[in-house]
């Protein structure tokens, strides 16, 4: 009898762990919108470089005018 109860308990732990993993993946994907972490990181780096470029161009435009 103990073996059957332990086996059922292990199955329940397995299902709850799977549910936690699924929730973690869903929460993570909510912000990434299906993109990989590398793609998101690349997008952030590109946006940062673009903003720095706009600031530099703005400063140069102020100096020239």
Protein Blocks (a to p, Z undefined) as FASTA:
>chain_A
ZZmmmmmmmmmmmmmmmmmmmmmmmmmmmmnnopafklmmmmmmmmmmmmmmmmmmmmmm
mmmZZ
